[in-house]
Amino acid sequence: MQWEKLLSTQRLGMENQPSRPDDRTEFQRDYDRLIFSAPFRRLQNKTQVFPLPGSIFVHNRLTHSLEVSSVGRSLGNDVSRLLLQNHPWLYNTHLSELGSIVSAACLAHDMGNPPFGHSGEKAIGTFFSEGKGAWLKDYVCRETHDCLTPEQWEDLIHFEGNANAFRLLTHHFNGRRKGGFVMTYSTLASIVKYPFTSDLAGKKAKFGFFRQDQENYELIAEALGIKKLDETEGSCRYARYPLVYLVEAADDICYEIMDIEDAFKLKILTEDETKSLLLGFFEGEQREHILQRLETVTDLNEQIVYLRSVAINCLEGECVRVFVENEDKILAGEFEGALIDHMSDVPREAYLRCEALSYKKIYRSKNVIDIEMAGFKVITQLLELMTEAVTHSDRAYSRLLINRVSPQYDILAPTLYGRIMAVIDYISGMTDVYALDLYRRINGMSIEAI
């Protein structure tokens, strides 16, 4: 893959239209288009890890995305500076704009996630694989006289927030022009962590785009020269677009370190545990210098903020180094794993300690599990009612449910797959509060508020 081709201002859905005169670059326009969008604003009421709302402010999807975007900009700018030193002949390309591309992609990386955190993703997939939606696998729709193909079924049982983000940004929903958000090819490619279809997902059940959106990714990949690794009948697997590694690294850094800070605020982790984890990224003189600086900060919360900031800075620098040192492998599509996996021993081992303790004490804490269980039930029932409605749309209650759905969703699409995907679009776009409110109304729990 070649940087000259990988970095493009071409926009999906506006391929034949010239750029508008603007003081902003095309990638800055991507950023602005995202930050002013309704789906991005809805992230403020979507769970990141801890239940919302609470008396102590913790991160939601919106604040997380903004922080990831900030770290992503730093990663992109630092990588850009070093690559231009190594390849001065690329000064006339868009290589200097890596920070803008990565920061825009980071803003968008979680926009496809459903309500209630990762349990929302799991609830959608398991509804079809082992729940009450399993009957749809062999169902022949009375209205459309069609059924789901094996490949389409894989999309449903392996529902993936990353693939849904790509769909949200590129899909032509009712009332939206062709190309979805009409983003640049480079920004769109940067959010696809798993550039292959669901039937190639394997045991991890991760994939990058739904069948309905495969053509859009293939168009982008062809234009940018993204390396195709293999192709079977109807399926394809590509090498990762290079900037995906920076978006992934920004996300990895923020969710791990910021979750530790949140856990300290919520008293899930003690002061000693938190300081030990964050100081673990340093040794020798560097550690002594940080400890000396820490003594000048008297407020405990500010001490944790300081340690969090230096830990993030350490991880950012390490990921930049790994990317630049492995540029050739990344461009050849031969780099394996994430940038975090290839850091130096001390920061990598410290990161693994954070990961292990987070899983044990944060992600398995009572409050987190409670919100996951509640969210699982809410999403499962909404899916059950809505899939029943779109497959039996002649029934009176089905019509009531269908009439409640915004017209932007093609809830009565001409194919069964299209209808089911419209249901998923509708539910995954909800905030936690909206999903819970709809669930209560359907169950007659809040009729007095109507």
Secondary structure, 3 states (H helix, E strand, C coil): CCHHHHCCCCECCCCCCCCCCCCCCHHHHHHHHHHCCHHHHHHHHCECCCCCCCCCCCCEHHHHHHHHHHHHHHHHHHHHHHHHHHCHHHCCCHHHHHHHHHHHHHHHCCCCCCCCHHHHHHHHHHHHHCCCCHHHHHCCCCCCCCCCCHHHHHHHHCCCHHHHHHHHHHCCCCCCCCCCCCCEHHHHHCCCCCCECHHHCHHHCCCCCCHHHHHHHHHHHHHHCCCEEEEECCEEEECCCCCHHHHHHHHHHHHHHHHHHHHHHCCCCCHHHHHHHHHCCCCHHHHHHHHHHHCCCCCHHHHHHHHHHHHHHHHHHHHHHHHHHCHHHHHHCCCCCCHHHHCCHHHHHHHHHHHHHHHHHHCCCHHHHHHHHHHHHHHHHHHHHHHHHHHCCCCHHHHHHHHHCCCCCCCCCCCHHHHHHHHHHHHHCCCHHHHHHHHHHHCCCCHHHC
